[in-house]
Amino acid sequence: MEASVYTVIIPALITGLVTFFAAKVSSKASLEQTNIDNAQKLYHKYETMNQELTVKLAHIEAENQRLDQQYQQHLAVYQSKLAEISSERDFLKLENQRLMQQLQKQEKGTSSG
């Protein structure tokens, strides 16, 4: 009877060990495949995000360039207006001085005569 117990237990033990190691190897291979799949998904997600950010950056740079050109145009207009107003102010200062002198001459003429 002991022999029949061994003939049942030993093959069952061997089968159990083989099944355990096979499952372990299969689990490791499955885990490696899962890691590869996840890495590929992350890479594709990164690649997509990178492309989206590149497009957004191009739009921002184009908008920045457009705003810079607009700023330069406005600046040129304002500088031109400033030069014109400064010239007009200088003219008016001289005109004011001339009129003040003329007024002083009239006052001197009126007070002496």
DSSP file (Angstrom, degrees, kcal/mol; ACC not computed):
  #  RESIDUE AA STRUCTURE BP1 BP2  ACC     N-H-->O    O-->H-N    N-H-->O    O-->H-N    TCO  KAPPA ALPHA  PHI   PSI    X-CA   Y-CA   Z-CA
    1    1 A M     >        0   0    0      0, 0.0     4,-1.7     0, 0.0     5,-0.2   0.000 360.0 360.0 360.0 -33.7    0.0    0.0    0.0
    2    2 A E  H  >  +     0   0    0      1,-0.2     4,-2.2     2,-0.2     5,-0.2   0.880 360.0  54.8 -61.9 -36.8    2.8    2.4    0.6
    3    3 A A  H  > S+     0   0    0      1,-0.2     4,-2.3     2,-0.2    -1,-0.2   0.881 106.3  50.8 -65.4 -38.2    4.0    1.9   -2.9
    4    4 A S  H  > S+     0   0    0      2,-0.2     4,-1.0     1,-0.2    -1,-0.2   0.846 108.4  52.6 -70.6 -31.1    0.6    2.9   -4.3
    5    5 A V  H  X S+     0   0    0     -4,-1.7     4,-3.1     2,-0.2     3,-0.4   0.918 111.6  46.5 -66.6 -43.8    0.6    6.0   -2.1
    6    6 A Y  H  X S+     0   0    0     -4,-2.2     4,-2.3     1,-0.2    -2,-0.2   0.884 108.1  55.8 -66.0 -37.2    4.0    7.0   -3.5
    7    7 A T  H  < S+     0   0    0     -4,-2.3    -1,-0.2     1,-0.2    -2,-0.2   0.765 115.9  38.2 -68.5 -21.9    2.9    6.3   -7.0
    8    8 A V  H  X S+     0   0    0     -4,-1.0     4,-1.5    -3,-0.4    -2,-0.2   0.856 119.4  44.9 -90.5 -43.5    0.0    8.8   -6.5
    9    9 A I  H  X S+     0   0    0     -4,-3.1     4,-2.9     2,-0.2     5,-0.2   0.926 110.4  51.6 -71.8 -45.7    1.8   11.4   -4.4
   10   10 A I  H  X S+     0   0    0     -4,-2.3     4,-2.8    -5,-0.2     5,-0.2   0.942 112.5  43.8 -62.8 -49.9    5.0   11.7   -6.4
   11   11 A P  H  > S+     0   0    0      0, 0.0     4,-2.7     0, 0.0    -1,-0.2   0.891 115.3  50.4 -62.4 -35.3    3.3   12.3   -9.8
   12   12 A A  H  X S+     0   0    0     -4,-1.5     4,-2.4     2,-0.2    -2,-0.2   0.909 111.9  47.7 -66.5 -41.2    0.9   14.7   -8.2
   13   13 A L  H  X S+     0   0    0     -4,-2.9     4,-2.5     2,-0.2    -1,-0.2   0.922 113.7  46.7 -63.8 -45.6    3.7   16.6   -6.6
   14   14 A I  H  X S+     0   0    0     -4,-2.8     4,-2.8    -5,-0.2     5,-0.2   0.926 113.0  49.3 -63.2 -45.3    5.7   16.7   -9.8
   15   15 A T  H  X S+     0   0    0     -4,-2.7     4,-2.5    -5,-0.2    -2,-0.2   0.905 111.2  50.2 -61.2 -41.7    2.6   17.8  -11.8
   16   16 A G  H  X S+     0   0    0     -4,-2.4     4,-2.6     2,-0.2    -2,-0.2   0.923 112.2  46.9 -62.2 -46.0    2.0   20.5   -9.2
   17   17 A L  H  X S+     0   0    0     -4,-2.5     4,-2.7     2,-0.2     5,-0.3   0.917 113.0  48.4 -63.7 -43.7    5.5   21.8   -9.3
   18   18 A V  H  X S+     0   0    0     -4,-2.8     4,-2.4     1,-0.2    -2,-0.2   0.919 113.1  48.1 -62.7 -42.6    5.5   21.8  -13.1
   19   19 A T  H  X S+     0   0    0     -4,-2.5     4,-2.5    -5,-0.2    -2,-0.2   0.908 111.5  51.0 -63.3 -42.3    2.2   23.6  -13.2
   20   20 A F  H  X S+     0   0    0     -4,-2.6     4,-2.3     2,-0.2    -2,-0.2   0.947 114.0  42.5 -60.8 -50.3    3.5   26.2  -10.6
   21   21 A F  H  X S+     0   0    0     -4,-2.7     4,-2.5     1,-0.2     5,-0.2   0.864 113.6  52.3 -67.4 -35.2    6.7   26.9  -12.6
   22   22 A A  H  X S+     0   0    0     -4,-2.4     4,-2.6    -5,-0.3    -1,-0.2   0.917 111.3  47.1 -64.7 -42.2    4.8   27.0  -15.9
   23   23 A A  H  X S+     0   0    0     -4,-2.5     4,-2.9     2,-0.2    -2,-0.2   0.894 111.6  51.5 -65.4 -39.7    2.3   29.5  -14.4
   24   24 A K  H  X S+     0   0    0     -4,-2.3     4,-2.2     2,-0.2    -2,-0.2   0.926 113.0  44.1 -63.2 -45.4    5.2   31.6  -13.0
   25   25 A V  H  X S+     0   0    0     -4,-2.5     4,-2.4     2,-0.2    -2,-0.2   0.909 115.4  48.7 -65.2 -42.9    6.9   31.7  -16.4
   26   26 A S  H  X S+     0   0    0     -4,-2.6     4,-2.5     1,-0.2    -2,-0.2   0.902 111.4  49.9 -64.0 -41.7    3.6   32.4  -18.2
   27   27 A S  H  X S+     0   0    0     -4,-2.9     4,-2.6     2,-0.2    -2,-0.2   0.896 110.6  49.9 -64.1 -40.9    2.8   35.2  -15.7
   28   28 A K  H  X S+     0   0    0     -4,-2.2     4,-2.5     2,-0.2    -2,-0.2   0.915 112.2  47.1 -64.6 -43.2    6.3   36.7  -16.2
   29   29 A A  H  X S+     0   0    0     -4,-2.4     4,-2.3     2,-0.2    -2,-0.2   0.898 113.0  49.5 -64.9 -40.2    5.9   36.7  -20.0
   30   30 A S  H  X S+     0   0    0     -4,-2.5     4,-2.3     2,-0.2    -2,-0.2   0.907 111.2  49.4 -64.6 -41.9    2.4   38.2  -19.6
   31   31 A L  H  X S+     0   0    0     -4,-2.6     4,-2.5     2,-0.2    -2,-0.2   0.903 110.3  50.5 -63.8 -42.5    3.7   40.9  -17.3
   32   32 A E  H  X S+     0   0    0     -4,-2.5     4,-2.3     2,-0.2    -2,-0.2   0.913 111.0  48.7 -62.0 -42.4    6.6   41.7  -19.7
   33   33 A Q  H  X S+     0   0    0     -4,-2.3     4,-2.7     2,-0.2    -2,-0.2   0.898 110.6  51.2 -64.5 -40.1    4.1   42.0  -22.6
   34   34 A T  H  X S+     0   0    0     -4,-2.3     4,-2.7     2,-0.2    -2,-0.2   0.916 109.9  49.8 -62.4 -43.0    1.9   44.2  -20.5
   35   35 A N  H  X S+     0   0    0     -4,-2.5     4,-2.5     2,-0.2    -2,-0.2   0.906 111.4  48.7 -62.0 -41.5    4.9   46.4  -19.7
   36   36 A I  H  X S+     0   0    0     -4,-2.3     4,-2.3     2,-0.2    -2,-0.2   0.926 112.1  48.7 -63.5 -45.2    5.7   46.6  -23.4
   37   37 A D  H  X S+     0   0    0     -4,-2.7     4,-2.4     1,-0.2    -2,-0.2   0.917 112.7  47.9 -61.2 -43.9    2.1   47.5  -24.3
   38   38 A N  H  X S+     0   0    0     -4,-2.7     4,-2.7     1,-0.2    -2,-0.2   0.899 110.7  51.2 -64.7 -40.7    2.0   50.2  -21.6
   39   39 A A  H  X S+     0   0    0     -4,-2.5     4,-2.4     2,-0.2    -1,-0.2   0.900 110.8  48.6 -63.6 -40.1    5.3   51.6  -22.7
   40   40 A Q  H  X S+     0   0    0     -4,-2.3     4,-2.5     2,-0.2    -2,-0.2   0.909 111.5  49.5 -66.4 -41.8    4.1   51.8  -26.3
   41   41 A K  H  X S+     0   0    0     -4,-2.4     4,-2.5     2,-0.2    -2,-0.2   0.928 112.2  47.9 -62.4 -44.5    0.9   53.5  -25.3
   42   42 A L  H  X S+     0   0    0     -4,-2.7     4,-2.8     1,-0.2    -2,-0.2   0.904 111.2  51.0 -63.0 -40.8    2.8   56.0  -23.2
   43   43 A Y  H  X S+     0   0    0     -4,-2.4     4,-2.7     2,-0.2    -2,-0.2   0.920 111.6  46.9 -63.3 -43.6    5.1   56.7  -26.1
   44   44 A H  H  X S+     0   0    0     -4,-2.5     4,-2.5     2,-0.2    -1,-0.2   0.891 112.7  50.0 -65.3 -38.8    2.2   57.3  -28.5
   45   45 A K  H  X S+     0   0    0     -4,-2.5     4,-2.7     2,-0.2    -2,-0.2   0.931 112.4  47.3 -64.2 -44.2    0.5   59.5  -26.0
   46   46 A Y  H  X S+     0   0    0     -4,-2.8     4,-2.8     1,-0.2    -2,-0.2   0.915 111.6  51.0 -60.6 -43.9    3.8   61.5  -25.5
   47   47 A E  H  X S+     0   0    0     -4,-2.7     4,-2.2     2,-0.2    -2,-0.2   0.908 111.6  47.2 -62.3 -42.9    4.2   61.7  -29.3
   48   48 A T  H  X S+     0   0    0     -4,-2.5     4,-2.5     2,-0.2    -2,-0.2   0.927 113.4  47.7 -64.0 -46.4    0.6   63.0  -29.7
   49   49 A M  H  X S+     0   0    0     -4,-2.7     4,-2.7     1,-0.2    -2,-0.2   0.897 110.5  52.8 -62.4 -39.8    1.1   65.6  -26.9
   50   50 A N  H  X S+     0   0    0     -4,-2.8     4,-2.2     2,-0.2    -1,-0.2   0.912 110.3  47.2 -62.3 -43.4    4.4   66.7  -28.4
   51   51 A Q  H  X S+     0   0    0     -4,-2.2     4,-2.2     2,-0.2    -2,-0.2   0.911 112.3  49.9 -64.7 -42.6    2.8   67.3  -31.8
   52   52 A E  H  X S+     0   0    0     -4,-2.5     4,-2.5     1,-0.2    -2,-0.2   0.919 112.3  47.3 -62.0 -43.5   -0.1   69.2  -30.2
   53   53 A L  H  X S+     0   0    0     -4,-2.7     4,-2.7     2,-0.2    -1,-0.2   0.864 109.3  54.1 -67.3 -35.2    2.3   71.4  -28.2
   54   54 A T  H  X S+     0   0    0     -4,-2.2     4,-2.1    -5,-0.2    -1,-0.2   0.915 110.5  46.4 -63.6 -42.3    4.4   72.0  -31.3
   55   55 A V  H  X S+     0   0    0     -4,-2.2     4,-2.2     2,-0.2    -2,-0.2   0.925 113.3  48.9 -65.4 -44.5    1.3   73.2  -33.2
   56   56 A K  H  X S+     0   0    0     -4,-2.5     4,-2.6     1,-0.2    -2,-0.2   0.911 110.7  51.0 -61.5 -42.0    0.2   75.4  -30.3
   57   57 A L  H  X S+     0   0    0     -4,-2.7     4,-2.8     1,-0.2    -1,-0.2   0.899 108.3  51.7 -62.5 -40.9    3.7   76.8  -30.0
   58   58 A A  H  X S+     0   0    0     -4,-2.1     4,-2.2     2,-0.2    -1,-0.2   0.903 111.1  48.4 -62.4 -40.9    3.7   77.6  -33.8
   59   59 A H  H  X S+     0   0    0     -4,-2.2     4,-2.7     2,-0.2    -2,-0.2   0.918 112.3  48.5 -65.0 -42.9    0.3   79.4  -33.3
   60   60 A I  H  X S+     0   0    0     -4,-2.6     4,-2.7     1,-0.2    -2,-0.2   0.913 111.9  49.0 -64.2 -42.5    1.6   81.4  -30.3
   61   61 A E  H  X S+     0   0    0     -4,-2.8     4,-2.4     2,-0.2    -1,-0.2   0.899 112.0  48.9 -64.5 -39.8    4.8   82.4  -32.2
   62   62 A A  H  X S+     0   0    0     -4,-2.2     4,-2.5     2,-0.2    -2,-0.2   0.922 113.2  47.2 -64.7 -43.6    2.8   83.5  -35.2
   63   63 A E  H  X S+     0   0    0     -4,-2.7     4,-2.7     2,-0.2    -2,-0.2   0.899 111.5  51.5 -63.9 -40.4    0.4   85.5  -32.9
   64   64 A N  H  X S+     0   0    0     -4,-2.7     4,-2.3     2,-0.2    -2,-0.2   0.909 110.6  47.9 -62.8 -42.5    3.4   87.0  -31.2
   65   65 A Q  H  X S+     0   0    0     -4,-2.4     4,-2.4     2,-0.2    -2,-0.2   0.907 111.7  50.1 -65.2 -41.7    5.0   88.0  -34.5
   66   66 A R  H  X S+     0   0    0     -4,-2.5     4,-2.4     1,-0.2    -2,-0.2   0.923 112.3  47.2 -62.6 -44.0    1.7   89.5  -35.6
   67   67 A L  H  X S+     0   0    0     -4,-2.7     4,-2.7     2,-0.2    -2,-0.2   0.875 110.4  52.9 -65.5 -37.0    1.3   91.5  -32.4
   68   68 A D  H  X S+     0   0    0     -4,-2.3     4,-2.6     2,-0.2    -2,-0.2   0.919 110.2  47.2 -64.5 -43.3    4.9   92.7  -32.6
   69   69 A Q  H  X S+     0   0    0     -4,-2.4     4,-2.3     2,-0.2    -2,-0.2   0.914 112.9  49.4 -63.3 -42.3    4.4   94.0  -36.2
   70   70 A Q  H  X S+     0   0    0     -4,-2.4     4,-2.6     2,-0.2    -2,-0.2   0.917 111.1  49.9 -62.5 -43.2    1.2   95.7  -35.0
   71   71 A Y  H  X S+     0   0    0     -4,-2.7     4,-2.9     1,-0.2    -2,-0.2   0.918 110.0  50.4 -60.6 -44.9    3.0   97.2  -32.1
   72   72 A Q  H  X S+     0   0    0     -4,-2.6     4,-2.2     2,-0.2    -1,-0.2   0.899 111.2  49.1 -62.6 -40.0    5.8   98.5  -34.4
   73   73 A Q  H  X S+     0   0    0     -4,-2.3     4,-2.2     2,-0.2    -2,-0.2   0.934 113.2  46.0 -64.5 -45.9    3.3  100.0  -36.7
   74   74 A H  H  X S+     0   0    0     -4,-2.6     4,-2.9     1,-0.2     5,-0.2   0.910 111.2  53.3 -62.9 -41.4    1.4  101.7  -33.9
   75   75 A L  H  X S+     0   0    0     -4,-2.9     4,-2.6     1,-0.2    -1,-0.2   0.911 108.5  49.3 -60.6 -43.0    4.7  102.9  -32.4
   76   76 A A  H  X S+     0   0    0     -4,-2.2     4,-2.1     2,-0.2    -1,-0.2   0.905 111.9  48.9 -63.5 -41.3    5.7  104.5  -35.8
   77   77 A V  H  X S+     0   0    0     -4,-2.2     4,-2.6     2,-0.2    -2,-0.2   0.941 113.5  46.2 -63.2 -46.7    2.3  106.2  -36.0
   78   78 A Y  H  X S+     0   0    0     -4,-2.9     4,-2.7     1,-0.2    -2,-0.2   0.879 111.3  51.5 -66.0 -37.4    2.6  107.6  -32.5
   79   79 A Q  H  X S+     0   0    0     -4,-2.6     4,-2.4    -5,-0.2    -1,-0.2   0.904 110.8  49.1 -64.5 -39.2    6.2  108.7  -33.0
   80   80 A S  H  X S+     0   0    0     -4,-2.1     4,-2.3     2,-0.2    -2,-0.2   0.925 112.6  47.0 -64.3 -45.1    5.1  110.5  -36.1
   81   81 A K  H  X S+     0   0    0     -4,-2.6     4,-2.9     2,-0.2     5,-0.2   0.896 111.2  52.3 -63.1 -39.9    2.2  112.2  -34.2
   82   82 A L  H  X S+     0   0    0     -4,-2.7     4,-2.8     2,-0.2    -2,-0.2   0.913 109.8  48.2 -63.1 -43.0    4.6  113.1  -31.4
   83   83 A A  H  X S+     0   0    0     -4,-2.4     4,-2.3     2,-0.2    -1,-0.2   0.913 113.2  48.5 -63.2 -42.0    7.0  114.7  -33.8
   84   84 A E  H  X S+     0   0    0     -4,-2.3     4,-2.3     2,-0.2    -2,-0.2   0.926 113.8  45.5 -63.4 -45.5    4.1  116.6  -35.4
   85   85 A I  H  X S+     0   0    0     -4,-2.9     4,-3.0     2,-0.2    -2,-0.2   0.890 111.7  52.3 -67.3 -39.1    2.7  117.8  -32.1
   86   86 A S  H  X S+     0   0    0     -4,-2.8     4,-2.5    -5,-0.2    -1,-0.2   0.916 110.6  48.3 -62.4 -41.9    6.2  118.8  -30.8
   87   87 A S  H  X S+     0   0    0     -4,-2.3     4,-2.3     2,-0.2    -2,-0.2   0.916 112.9  47.8 -63.7 -42.9    6.7  120.8  -34.0
   88   88 A E  H  X S+     0   0    0     -4,-2.3     4,-2.7     2,-0.2    -2,-0.2   0.899 110.6  52.1 -64.4 -40.4    3.3  122.5  -33.5
   89   89 A R  H  X S+     0   0    0     -4,-3.0     4,-2.4     2,-0.2    -2,-0.2   0.920 109.7  48.9 -61.7 -43.9    4.1  123.1  -29.9
   90   90 A D  H  X S+     0   0    0     -4,-2.5     4,-2.3     2,-0.2    -2,-0.2   0.910 111.6  49.5 -62.0 -42.3    7.4  124.8  -30.8
   91   91 A F  H  X S+     0   0    0     -4,-2.3     4,-2.5     1,-0.2    -2,-0.2   0.926 111.8  48.4 -61.2 -44.6    5.6  126.9  -33.4
   92   92 A L  H  X S+     0   0    0     -4,-2.7     4,-2.6     2,-0.2    -2,-0.2   0.851 108.8  53.8 -67.1 -33.9    3.0  127.9  -30.9
   93   93 A K  H  X S+     0   0    0     -4,-2.4     4,-2.6     2,-0.2    -1,-0.2   0.943 111.6  44.9 -62.4 -47.5    5.6  128.8  -28.3
   94   94 A L  H  X S+     0   0    0     -4,-2.3     4,-2.6     2,-0.2    -2,-0.2   0.904 113.7  49.7 -63.1 -41.2    7.3  131.1  -30.8
   95   95 A E  H  X S+     0   0    0     -4,-2.5     4,-2.5     2,-0.2    -1,-0.2   0.900 110.5  50.6 -64.0 -40.4    4.0  132.6  -31.8
   96   96 A N  H  X S+     0   0    0     -4,-2.6     4,-2.5     2,-0.2    -2,-0.2   0.920 110.8  48.7 -63.6 -43.7    3.1  133.2  -28.2
   97   97 A Q  H  X S+     0   0    0     -4,-2.6     4,-2.6     2,-0.2    -2,-0.2   0.925 111.6  49.7 -61.2 -44.3    6.5  134.9  -27.6
   98   98 A R  H  X S+     0   0    0     -4,-2.6     4,-2.4     1,-0.2    -2,-0.2   0.921 112.8  46.5 -61.7 -44.3    6.0  137.1  -30.7
   99   99 A L  H  X S+     0   0    0     -4,-2.5     4,-2.7     2,-0.2    -1,-0.2   0.876 111.0  52.6 -66.7 -37.4    2.5  138.1  -29.5
  100  100 A M  H  X S+     0   0    0     -4,-2.5     4,-2.6     2,-0.2    -2,-0.2   0.922 111.0  47.0 -63.3 -43.0    3.7  138.7  -26.0
  101  101 A Q  H  X S+     0   0    0     -4,-2.6     4,-2.4     2,-0.2    -2,-0.2   0.917 112.4  49.6 -64.1 -42.1    6.4  141.0  -27.4
  102  102 A Q  H  X S+     0   0    0     -4,-2.4     4,-2.2     2,-0.2    -2,-0.2   0.903 111.5  49.5 -63.1 -41.4    3.8  142.8  -29.6
  103  103 A L  H  X S+     0   0    0     -4,-2.7     4,-2.6     2,-0.2    -2,-0.2   0.904 109.8  50.9 -64.2 -42.2    1.5  143.2  -26.6
  104  104 A Q  H  X S+     0   0    0     -4,-2.6     4,-2.4     1,-0.2    -2,-0.2   0.900 109.9  50.1 -63.1 -39.9    4.3  144.6  -24.5
  105  105 A K  H  X S+     0   0    0     -4,-2.4     4,-2.5     2,-0.2    -1,-0.2   0.911 111.4  48.7 -64.3 -40.8    5.2  147.1  -27.3
  106  106 A Q  H  X S+     0   0    0     -4,-2.2     4,-2.4     1,-0.2    -2,-0.2   0.906 111.2  49.8 -64.8 -40.9    1.5  148.1  -27.5
  107  107 A E  H  X S+     0   0    0     -4,-2.6     4,-2.4     2,-0.2    -2,-0.2   0.890 112.0  48.0 -65.2 -38.8    1.4  148.6  -23.7
  108  108 A K  H  X S+     0   0    0     -4,-2.4     4,-1.9     2,-0.2     5,-0.2   0.907 112.9  48.8 -66.2 -41.9    4.5  150.7  -23.8
  109  109 A G  H  X S+     0   0    0     -4,-2.5     4,-1.1     1,-0.2    -2,-0.2   0.876 114.3  45.3 -65.9 -36.5    3.1  152.8  -26.6
  110  110 A T  H  < S+     0   0    0     -4,-2.4    -2,-0.2     2,-0.2    -1,-0.2   0.869 114.0  48.0 -76.1 -37.6   -0.2  153.2  -24.8
  111  111 A S  H  < S+     0   0    0     -4,-2.4    -2,-0.2     1,-0.2    -1,-0.2   0.801 116.5  42.6 -75.6 -27.5    1.4  154.1  -21.5
  112  112 A S  H  <        0   0    0     -4,-1.9    -1,-0.2    -5,-0.2    -2,-0.2   0.705 360.0 360.0 -89.7 -19.7    3.8  156.6  -22.9
  113  113 A G     <        0   0    0     -4,-1.1    -2,-0.2    -5,-0.2    -1,-0.1   0.442 360.0 360.0-109.5 360.0    1.4  158.3  -25.3
